[in-house]
């Protein structure tokens, strides 16, 4: 009997791509998403329609992971053995104005996922953390054991909380868990609030784009297909007592747990202005730039050291930025019929 996979945030950007890949591998996927209004509902609906039209191996539930009774019903009915928790209220800047929604989904919801996984003896829980946990850390590149206890946004604080909660559950109940600190993910079917999406839309519509910190920013961009390849490989790499790597530092701590945390990025940093240039080149049109100061809750630079992940799954994300942007722009024009 093949694995049954439970994916939260199934109608989201990464969740959609993961479900699509799992279905193509002939695995039964149980998805849940609350389909909230944080961004365009029609995009989420289109993602779901694409999944439902694949081969009948996708079952969808509309609901919140804060609803523990719904989770109990799903697990009793389908008995998933592997769980991907990708559901979260996203948006660094949005978290400053709407902190309660982040506390509900990212803290209470994640606690429910941990609890339901323990009660049902799930084989492996993989969850999304974020590079934002590094906060104002100025040591570049980021290593997994860098200080991550000074988040500069509510979103980052909830993600760091997830990591601590996961470690406790893993230690107390021997639940195998892998946390992934996603860097800046981009690609087709992406989120409309992300910079590359906003830039593309504005350039095509001859509207100005806001360039924060006067363009003096850098990001580690990773193409969505590389993220999905990593997730698929991680699925079968289950942390256990034979491998002692853990951020709690087993040399100085007795709280070892089958819980791993990995950076998941492209290990390259791209200047914001260079990033815009690539989009301009692909579209064939210059952007109208509106230079602005730094935004509250943002960081100047991100860069992932991914050697631990590469060693763990024998894979290194490698999609070149221009190739990834070309695929995104093609999808954007097709989807919006431009």
Protein Blocks (a to p, Z undefined) as FASTA:
>chain_A
ZZddddehklmmklmmmmmmmmmnopacddddehiakbafklmmmmmmmmmmmnopaccd
dddfklmmlmmmmmmmnopabdcdfbdcehjklmmmmmmlmmmmmmmmmmmmmmmmmmno
pabdcddddfklnmmafbdcddfkbcckbcfbfklmmmmmmmmmmmmmmmmnopacdddd
ddddedehiafkbmklmmmmmmmnopacddehhhpacdddddfklmmmmmmmmmmmccdf
kbccdfklpmlcckbccdddddddehpacdfklmmmmmmmmnopacddddddddehiafb
dcddfklmmmmnopacfbdfklmmmmmmmmmmmmnoZZ
